[in-house]
């Protein structure tokens, strides 16, 4: 007898769609709590369900899909995980170093999701401002890239706990990809309904719910997101 598969993908899509509706923090937190109860009933794994949902919510917050208040309320409503032993392990990193390495790995996963063909070496050279020629001919530049790549090795990921690695390696790319692709699909549908519509007009209409003035920087950012979404959508349809 085979075990019943855990519906993680379906749950991720459900919460992504719900977040798109811009629910209040209270409504969002209550929805996540209900999903948690359903997962526990379905799988019997309260710890796994809680870890999965907290990772997913964290990924949505990192992508600015939900606010910090949404995250805080979810944390309050979900059962607290077992307390860790007090004290800092000898191998633990200081907060500054931890944050720096976390952001570096997050940036790598972001750029890799947007451009699947990107290699770690290309990412390193881009971040360090080193050209291919410098990397090939300059020993110091080559050493800088090598040192940079050390921080992206799996062995260095021990400073991230299992839930954080799950969010960055799995949920973060999933939420990021789905968000960009939904944006691109919305543009495609809007363009079919109104062939004269420009991308900038579409973006401005999409941002009409934003409180306050919509800056040109935000417009450029959203146009970049739309372009990324079109590439991801095209790649998905080809594959």
C-alpha positions as CSV (number, residue, x, y, z in Angstrom):
1,X,0.0,0.0,0.0
2,X,1.5,3.3,-1.1
3,X,1.3,6.4,1.2
4,X,-0.8,9.4,0.2
5,X,1.3,12.1,-1.3
6,X,1.6,15.4,0.7
7,X,0.0,18.2,-1.3
8,X,2.8,20.8,-0.8
9,X,2.6,22.1,-4.4
10,X,-1.2,22.5,-4.2
11,X,-0.9,24.3,-0.9
12,X,1.8,26.6,-2.3
13,X,-0.3,27.6,-5.2
14,X,-3.4,28.1,-3.0
15,X,-1.6,30.4,-0.7
16,X,0.0,32.3,-3.6
17,X,-3.4,32.9,-5.2
18,X,-4.8,33.9,-1.8
19,X,-2.0,36.4,-1.3
20,X,-2.6,37.9,-4.7
21,X,-6.1,39.0,-3.5
22,X,-4.3,41.3,-1.0
23,X,-6.0,40.0,2.2
24,X,-5.6,41.7,5.5
25,X,-2.9,40.4,7.8
26,X,-5.6,38.9,10.1
27,X,-7.5,37.1,7.2
28,X,-4.2,35.8,5.8
29,X,-3.0,34.5,9.1
30,X,-6.3,32.8,9.8
31,X,-6.2,31.2,6.3
32,X,-2.7,29.8,6.9
33,X,-3.8,28.4,10.3
34,X,-6.8,26.6,8.7
35,X,-4.4,25.2,6.0
36,X,-2.1,24.0,8.8
37,X,-5.0,22.2,10.6
38,X,-6.0,20.5,7.3
39,X,-2.4,19.4,6.6
40,X,-2.0,18.0,10.1
41,X,-5.2,16.1,9.7
42,X,-4.1,14.8,6.3
43,X,-0.5,13.9,7.1
44,X,-0.3,13.6,10.9
45,X,2.9,15.6,10.7
46,X,2.4,18.9,12.7
47,X,6.1,19.7,12.8
48,X,6.5,19.2,9.0
49,X,3.4,21.2,8.2
50,X,4.4,24.1,10.5
51,X,7.9,24.2,9.0
52,X,6.6,24.1,5.5
53,X,4.1,26.9,6.0
54,X,6.5,29.2,7.9
55,X,9.0,28.7,5.1
56,X,6.4,29.5,2.5
57,X,5.3,32.6,4.3
58,X,8.9,33.7,4.7
59,X,9.4,33.3,1.0
60,X,6.3,35.4,0.2
61,X,7.5,38.1,2.6
62,X,11.0,38.2,1.0
63,X,9.4,38.8,-2.3
64,X,7.3,41.6,-0.9
65,X,4.1,39.8,-1.6
66,X,2.9,40.0,2.0
67,X,4.0,42.4,4.8
68,X,6.0,41.8,7.9
69,X,2.7,42.1,9.9
70,X,1.3,39.2,7.9
71,X,4.3,37.1,8.8
72,X,4.1,38.1,12.5
73,X,0.5,37.1,12.8
74,X,1.1,33.8,11.1
75,X,3.9,33.0,13.5
76,X,1.6,33.9,16.5
77,X,-1.2,31.6,15.2
78,X,0.9,28.6,14.3
79,X,2.1,26.2,17.1
80,X,5.5,27.1,18.4
81,X,8.3,24.7,17.3
82,X,10.3,22.9,20.0
83,X,12.7,25.3,21.8
84,X,16.3,25.0,20.9
85,X,19.0,24.6,23.5
86,X,20.3,27.9,24.9
87,X,23.7,29.1,24.0
88,X,25.5,29.6,20.7
89,X,27.2,26.5,19.1
90,X,30.9,26.9,18.6
91,X,30.5,26.9,14.8
92,X,27.7,29.4,14.8
93,X,28.2,32.6,12.9
94,X,27.8,36.1,14.3
95,X,24.6,37.9,13.3
96,X,26.4,40.2,10.8
97,X,28.2,37.4,9.1
98,X,25.1,35.2,9.1
99,X,22.9,38.0,7.5
100,X,25.6,38.6,4.9
101,X,25.9,35.0,3.9
102,X,22.1,34.5,3.9
103,X,21.6,37.5,1.6
104,X,24.3,36.3,-0.7
105,X,22.7,32.9,-1.1
106,X,19.3,34.5,-1.5
107,X,20.6,36.7,-4.3
108,X,22.2,33.7,-6.0
109,X,18.9,31.7,-5.9
110,X,17.0,34.8,-7.2
111,X,19.3,35.4,-10.2
112,X,19.5,31.7,-11.0
113,X,15.7,31.5,-11.0
114,X,15.4,34.5,-13.3
115,X,18.2,33.1,-15.6
116,X,18.4,29.3,-15.3
117,X,21.5,29.2,-17.5
118,X,23.4,31.4,-15.1
119,X,26.4,29.6,-13.5
120,X,27.8,30.3,-10.0
121,X,31.1,31.5,-11.6
122,X,29.2,34.0,-13.8
123,X,27.2,35.1,-10.8
124,X,30.4,35.6,-8.8
125,X,32.1,37.6,-11.6
126,X,29.0,39.7,-12.0
127,X,28.8,40.5,-8.3
128,X,32.5,41.3,-8.1
129,X,32.6,43.4,-11.3
130,X,35.2,41.1,-12.9
131,X,35.3,40.5,-16.6
132,X,36.0,37.2,-18.3
133,X,39.4,38.5,-19.4
134,X,40.3,39.6,-15.9
135,X,39.3,36.3,-14.5
136,X,41.4,34.5,-17.0
137,X,44.5,36.7,-17.0
138,X,44.6,38.3,-13.5
139,X,45.6,36.0,-10.7
140,X,44.2,38.3,-8.0
141,X,40.9,38.5,-9.8
142,X,40.8,34.7,-10.1
143,X,41.5,34.3,-6.4
144,X,38.7,36.7,-5.6
145,X,36.2,34.7,-7.6
146,X,37.4,31.5,-6.0
147,X,37.0,32.9,-2.5
148,X,33.5,34.2,-3.4
149,X,32.5,30.8,-4.7
150,X,33.5,29.1,-1.4
151,X,30.6,30.8,0.3
152,X,28.1,29.2,-2.2
153,X,29.3,25.6,-1.7
154,X,26.7,23.2,-0.1
155,X,29.1,22.6,2.8
156,X,28.8,26.2,3.7
157,X,25.1,26.1,3.8
158,X,25.2,24.6,7.3
159,X,24.6,28.1,8.7
160,X,21.0,27.8,7.3
161,X,18.6,25.5,9.1
162,X,16.5,23.0,7.2
163,X,13.5,25.3,7.0
164,X,15.5,28.2,5.6
165,X,17.2,26.0,3.0
166,X,13.8,24.6,2.0
167,X,12.4,28.2,1.5
168,X,15.4,29.3,-0.5
169,X,16.0,26.3,-2.6
170,X,12.4,25.2,-3.3
171,X,9.7,27.7,-2.2
172,X,11.6,30.9,-3.0
173,X,12.1,30.0,-6.7
174,X,8.6,28.5,-6.9
175,X,6.9,31.6,-5.5
176,X,9.1,33.9,-7.5
177,X,8.5,32.0,-10.8
178,X,4.8,31.8,-10.3
179,X,4.5,35.4,-9.4
180,X,6.4,36.6,-12.5
181,X,4.5,34.2,-14.8
182,X,1.1,35.3,-13.5
183,X,2.1,38.9,-14.2
184,X,3.1,37.9,-17.8
185,X,-0.1,36.0,-18.3
186,X,-2.0,39.1,-17.2
187,X,-0.2,41.2,-19.7
188,X,-0.8,38.7,-22.5
189,X,-4.6,38.6,-21.7
190,X,-4.8,42.4,-21.4
191,X,-2.9,42.9,-24.7
192,X,-5.3,40.5,-26.5
193,X,-8.2,42.4,-25.2
194,X,-6.7,45.8,-26.1
195,X,-4.0,45.5,-28.9
196,X,-3.1,49.2,-28.5
197,X,-2.2,48.8,-24.8
198,X,1.5,49.4,-24.0
199,X,3.5,47.6,-21.3
200,X,3.9,50.8,-19.3
201,X,0.1,51.4,-19.4
202,X,-0.5,47.9,-18.2
203,X,2.0,48.3,-15.4
204,X,0.5,51.6,-14.3
205,X,-3.0,50.0,-14.3
206,X,-1.6,47.1,-12.3
207,X,-0.2,49.5,-9.7
208,X,-3.4,51.6,-9.4
209,X,-4.1,50.2,-5.9
210,X,-0.8,51.6,-4.6
211,X,-1.2,54.3,-2.1
212,X,0.7,57.5,-3.0
213,X,2.7,58.5,-6.1
214,X,4.0,55.8,-8.4
215,X,7.6,56.7,-9.1
216,X,9.4,56.0,-12.3
217,X,11.8,53.7,-10.5
218,X,8.8,51.5,-9.5
219,X,7.6,51.5,-13.1
220,X,11.0,50.4,-14.4
221,X,11.1,47.7,-11.8
222,X,7.7,46.4,-12.7
223,X,8.6,46.5,-16.4
224,X,11.7,44.4,-15.6
225,X,9.5,41.9,-13.6
226,X,7.2,41.7,-16.7
227,X,10.1,41.0,-19.0
228,X,11.4,38.3,-16.6
229,X,7.9,36.8,-16.4
230,X,7.6,36.6,-20.2
231,X,10.9,34.7,-20.4
232,X,9.9,32.3,-17.7
233,X,6.5,31.8,-19.3
234,X,8.0,31.2,-22.7
235,X,10.5,28.7,-21.2
236,X,7.7,26.9,-19.3
237,X,5.6,26.6,-22.5
238,X,8.6,25.3,-24.5
239,X,9.4,22.7,-21.8
